[in-house]
Amino acid sequence: MLIEMSFKELIAEKRFQGLTENSLRSYENLFRHFGNWLQENDIEHTQDLTSQTVKAYLLHCKEHGNKPKTFNSKLKLIRSWVRWMLDEEIIDKDICKNIKLVREDDSPKIVREEDIQLALRHLRRMKRREDSLYSIRNHAIMITLIGTGLRVTELVSLDWNDIDFNDWLITIQKSKSRRSGSVPLSEALAKELRVYKSFVENRFKDMPESVFVNNEGERLTKNGVQLFIKRLKKELGIQGTFSPHAMRNVFIKRLLMNKANLREIQLLARHSKIEVTRQYIGYFQHELKEVLDEHDPLKGLL
């Protein structure tokens, strides 16, 4: 069977299974890159695939700068493809059997407090000076990321119907686990979103369904948010960690600094296991010294 045909059939199968568009795009991107590499190496048929083929491709990816997380993502997708071919009896051997994932650095990426303050000051100034969709929207995006801990895919999927200003609740239709969920809406964030919503209502003849939109009123993409944060980082000369997902860590850190307990943070961050929440304490220990000083158990004993 032609490898290109097997790629197309797997995509069709995954679409039938109800995979999200983001997941389907991951397969398509992998197959585009892997397919080009296979063609360059004159490998066209599934019967020509071996463990050495997969290892050579992954080594090629590593040599071209793929980080462990990207490397592992590609291997997982290839494993899924290989399992499907085994089930369909297109191949008769698991060519990924002895290929292992590499170790990832899964520690939270810490954004410096001064970088957050710098970015917010800059966005506030732009909002006052320009009074444009981009300046008001970008400020609202940053405030929403920090104020809710939403993941980027959750943020860009938000519709205005998902925000209940009366019950102080944001409904998430597409979470990481592909289940619906919700996060509380704070008074501070509600105020910012109301200002942004009022601007959008006046800016467009027909109110967009999506919360975060571009100049044409179309839903902002995940890539659009990432590019905005990347440009902001470059413009302000920020050297350390500064990304949309890192704002989720800012959300968790500030909850810890403001004395929320582990269970509360787990619920607000929507961690499936409290062990995931617990790891943040170690990374933010220096930030918690003031809390310890205020609630020092040795007070009154010495």
Residue pairs with C-beta under 8 A, 6 or more apart in sequence:
1 45
1 46
1 47
1 90
2 44
2 45
2 46
3 35
3 38
3 43
3 44
3 45
3 46
3 49
4 35
4 44
6 46
6 81
6 85
6 90
7 31
7 35
7 81
9 88
10 27
10 80
10 81
10 84
11 24
11 27
11 28
11 31
13 84
14 23
14 24
14 27
15 24
20 174
20 178
22 153
22 222
26 73
26 77
27 77
27 81
30 74
30 77
30 78
34 57
34 74
34 78
37 57
37 60
38 44
38 53
38 57
41 53
41 56
43 49
43 53
46 85
46 90
46 91
47 91
49 91
49 95
50 95
51 95
51 96
51 97
51 98
51 99
53 95
54 78
54 95
54 96
54 99
55 99
58 71
58 74
58 75
58 99
61 70
61 71
61 74
62 71
66 74
68 102
68 103
68 104
68 105
69 104
71 101
71 102
72 101
72 102
72 104
75 96
75 99
75 101
76 101
78 96
79 96
82 91
82 94
82 95
82 96
83 94
85 91
86 92
86 94
107 279
107 283
108 249
108 252
108 279
108 280
108 283
109 241
109 243
109 245
109 246
109 249
110 240
110 241
110 246
110 249
110 253
110 283
110 284
111 240
111 241
111 242
111 246
111 247
111 249
111 250
112 240
112 241
115 236
115 238
115 240
115 242
116 146
116 250
118 236
118 238
119 142
119 232
119 236
119 238
119 242
120 142
120 143
122 232
122 235
122 236
123 135
123 138
123 139
123 142
123 232
124 139
126 135
126 138
126 139
127 135
127 136
127 139
129 135
133 199
133 200
133 203
133 213
133 215
134 215
136 195
136 196
136 199
137 196
137 212
137 213
137 220
138 228
138 232
139 192
139 196
140 192
140 193
140 195
140 196
140 212
141 155
141 212
141 225
141 228
142 247
143 188
143 189
143 192
144 150
144 155
144 189
144 192
144 193
145 155
145 244
145 247
145 248
145 250
145 251
146 247
146 250
146 251
146 254
147 186
147 188
147 189
147 251
148 170
148 183
148 185
148 189
148 251
149 183
149 248
149 251
149 252
149 268
149 269
149 270
150 158
150 170
150 172
150 183
150 248
151 175
151 176
151 245
151 248
152 222
152 225
152 226
152 244
152 245
153 174
153 176
153 222
154 172
154 174
154 175
154 176
155 212
155 225
155 244
156 210
156 212
156 219
156 220
156 221
156 222
156 224
156 225
157 172
157 173
157 174
158 170
158 172
158 210
158 211
158 212
159 173
159 209
159 210
159 211
160 197
160 207
160 208
160 209
160 210
160 211
161 209
162 170
162 171
162 172
162 173
162 211
163 169
163 170
163 171
163 185
163 193
163 211
164 170
164 171
164 185
165 185
165 190
165 193
165 194
168 184
168 185
168 186
168 187
168 190
169 182
169 183
169 184
169 185
170 182
170 183
170 184
170 185
171 180
171 181
171 182
172 180
172 181
172 182
172 183
173 180
174 180
175 181
175 270
176 270
177 272
181 270
183 268
183 270
184 268
185 193
193 211
200 207
200 208
200 213
201 207
204 217
206 217
208 217
208 218
208 219
210 218
210 219
210 220
212 219
212 220
212 225
213 219
213 220
214 220
214 224
225 244
226 243
226 244
229 242
229 243
229 244
230 243
232 238
232 242
233 242
233 243
248 269
249 280
251 268
251 269
252 265
252 269
252 277
252 280
253 280
253 284
253 287
255 264
255 265
255 268
255 269
256 265
256 280
256 281
256 284
256 287
256 288
257 284
257 287
257 288
257 290
257 291
259 291
260 268
262 274
262 277
262 278
262 281
263 274
265 271
265 277
265 280
266 274
266 276
266 277
269 277
271 277
281 288
